[in-house]
Amino acid sequence: MTAPDLSQPVLSDARYVTRSGCTLAYRVSGPEDGRPLVLCHGLAANGLQFAEDAVYFGERGFRVIVPDLRGHGGSLVTGARQDGDFSILSLAADLIAILDAEKIAAADWVGNSLGGILGLSLMGTDRARLGKFASFGTAYQLHAPQALLPVMGLVMGSYQFINRDLLAGIGGRMTSPDPAARKMVAAMLRDLDPDAVMRIARHLSDYDLSANGLGFDGPMLMIRGARDMAVNRALVPDLPKLEARKNFTLVELADAGHCANLEQPARFREIVMGFLGGRASDR
């Protein structure tokens, strides 16, 4: 039996809702009548990424919803697998199902990478469900070379044959230069469904949600890590247009990469708290 890693944060007990062949797991922190706030992780991560942030914002009066996206963490795909169930629109609908289960009409949104993409998607399909929107490590559009998909497929397929701890460790080192962040990323990479992640990745290889972002009329925040090179390149076409909008705020973090909340947690929380407007009662 493997001893628990006491250096990692502990998640609260999960709640569940079923949709489209998946039992979706999510956690709730903070007062039940608090201001709703979704903290949504990226591809190949899970809610563990935001465990400590959930406690922080929950203690300040927010009702924090932390989902595991389908095929990640505790969200198990139990039904027949159709590629359409792993699309951006389908994953966004999963999150609406969670909000419905919690009887939340609208929530502020903080998303990392895919978590931000899903918020951008909801801007086009369920605008009324979003309050303030913040993202980090999120490109508003991406047109990746199709040649990368077979490479990722090989990596995900190797989870069946190669030591998962070894692959997770390599993934952690590739994701972040920060030792603590690397350890957290590796822990999350050990707890994913490789087939589900690969199906989602196919849908993320070519998308454009920039019109949704540029058309959103609510407050928007982008935290951009200077070391997040690939995403920063993908942001080049959209950033000047976003910066011209009065509802948009850009904050640069010189020593952060793709997972700013793990690499600079105190600064990340300070920035997000300032954007949300102080305590949850301040609306």
N, C-alpha and C positions, 0 to 999 in steps of 0.2 A: 504494500500500500504506500502510495506517494504522500509524503508529508505536505501539508498545506503551505503555501508561500505566504508567510506572515508579513512580508514586505509589501504585498499588494493590497489595495483597498478592498473592503468587503461590500458586496452589493446587498441591497435590501431584498426581501422576499418578492418573488415575481408574481405578477398577475398575468392572465392569459385571455386571448380572444382568438377565435378561429376564423380564417378567411381564405378562400381559394386554395384549399389543400395545404394550409400551413397553420400550425398552432403558434401564434405570435406571443412572445414573452416581452414584458415591459415592467419597469419599476416606477414607483411613485414616491417622491420625497416631499416633505413640507406639509403645511396645513391643507386639508381637503378644500377649504374655501379660499385658498390663496390664489394669486394671479397665475394663470397657467403659463408654463414655460416648457417647451420641448427642447431637449438636448439630443441631437441625432448624430450617430457615428458614421464613419465612412466604410468603404468596401474593405472586407476582410478584417474589420475590427468588431466590436460589439459594445454593449452598454457599459462595460467595465471602464472604457475610456473616460466616461463622465461620472464615475462613481463619487469621486471626491467633490467635483463641481456640483453634483446634485445635492450633497449635504450642505455645501456652502450656500447655494441659492435657496434651498429649503429652509435653512435657519434664518434667512432674511425674508421669509414670508411668501416665497413662491411655491406654487404647487408644481413640482418638477416631474415631467414625464420623460423617462429614459428608455427608449425601445431597443430591442435587438431586432435588426432587420431580418427578413426571412433568409434562412440558411446560415445565420450568424448567431453565436452564443446559444441561448435557450430557445430560439425560434426555429422549431423543427418542421421540415417539409415532410408531411405524412401522406399526401395524396399523389396522384399521377403527376408527372412533371411535364408541363407545357412551357415552351420558351416564353410565351406571352405573359405567364405568371411572374416572370423575372424582369419585366420591362420597367422603365422609370415610372410609367403611369401606374403599373400594378403595385410597385413598392410604395408609391405615394398614397394609393388607395388603402394599403395596409395601415398606414399611419392615420388616415381618416377613420378607419375602423376602430383604432385604439382611442382616438379622441371621442368617438361616439360612445364607446364602452364606458368612458369616464364622464360622459355627459358634459363635454367641454365644447362650447360653441366656437371659440377662437382662442388661439395661443400665440404668444411670442415664440420665436424660432431661432435656435442656434444650431447650425449644422456644419460639420467638418466633411469636406470632400463630397462623397455621395450624399451625406446628410444635408448638405447645402443644395445639391442638385435637386433633391426631392422637394425642398422648400421652393425652389425656383419653379418646379413643375406645378406645385399647388397654386402658385400665383396665376397660372393660366386656367386651372380647372376648379379651384375652390378658394378664390381670393378672400371670401368672407371668413375663412377659418384661420387666416394669418393676421397677427398683429404686427409687431416689429420683427425685422428679419436680419439676422447676422450670420455671416459665413466666414470660414477660413479654410484654406486648402481647396477651394472650390473654383473650378473654371466654368464660366457661363456657357461656353461652347467648347467642343472638342472634336477633332477630326484626326484620329490616330491612324497611323499606317496599319493596314490590315495584316501586314506581315507580323505584327506583334502578337496577334491573337494565338497563332499556333505555339508561340513561345510560352505564353501564359498558360495555354492548355497543357503543355508539357509539364510546367511547374505544378499546376493543380493536380494533374494526373499522378505526379510523383509522390503525392501525399499517401497513396496507397502502398508504395513500395519502399520509400526512403524514410528514415527516422524523422518523425514529425517535429521533435524537439530541435533537430539540426536545421530543418527547413525554416522553422519559426525563428530561430536565432539569426539565420541569414537574412530573413525578411525584416527583422527588427533593425539590423545594422543598415539595411538599404533604405529604410524609411526615415530614420532620424539619426543625427549625430550625437544626440544627448543620451548618456548611459541609462538614466532612469526611464526615459521615453522608450528606448530600445527594449528594455526589459518588459514594459507594459505591452508594447506592440507584439512582442514574441508570445506573451501569455495569451493574447487575443487570437493570434494566428494559429495557436494549437487547438482552438475551439471553433472551427468553422466547417462548413459543408463544402468541399472543393467543387463538386459539380454545380451547386447553386451559385457559388462565387463566379465560376466560369461563365455560366449562363447570364448572370448580371453584367459581367464585364463585356460581353458581346454587345449589349445594348448601350454601354457607356463608351464604346469605341467611336461612335459617330452620332453626336446630338448637338442641338443648338437651341438653348433656352434664353439667349440674350434678349429677345424681344419681350419675354416675360419679365425679366429683371428691369429692362429699360422702361417698361410700362407700369411697373409697380408704383403705387402712390403712397405707400407707407414708409416709415423710417427704415433705412438700410445701413448696415455696417459691414465693411469688409476688413478683416484682419489679415494682413499679408506678411508672411514670413519671408525674409530676404533669401533664405536658403531653400525655399520651395521652388526650385528652378523650373521644373516642367509645368507646373500650374501657372507660374508667373509668365512664362512664354505664351501660354494659351490665353491669358488675360489681355494680351496686348491689343487685340482689336476692339475690346469692349471698355477698357478702363477709362480712356479719355471721355467717352460718352457718359459713363457713370459719374465721373468726377464733375461733369457739368451740371448734374442734377442737384437741386437743393436738398433733396431728401436722402442723399448718399454721403456717407462718411468713410474715409479710408484711414486706417491706422497701420503704420509700418512697424514690424518687429525685426530688428536687425539680427538678432541671434536665435531666430526661430525658423523651423522648417515646415513640414507638412502638418504636424500635430502640435500647434502652438499651445494648446491647453495642457499638454504633458511636458513641454519643453520650458515654458515660462508660466506656470500655473497662477502665481500671484498676480502678475501683470495682466494675464488673460482675464482673470476674474474682475480685476479693477476696470479694465476697458469695457467688458460686457456689462458690468453693473452700472457704469456711467452711462452707457448707451440705453439701457433699459429704464433708467430714470430713478436711481436710488432704491429705496425699499419698495417692496411689492405693493404697498398701499399707496404709493405715489403714482397716480395714473394720469 
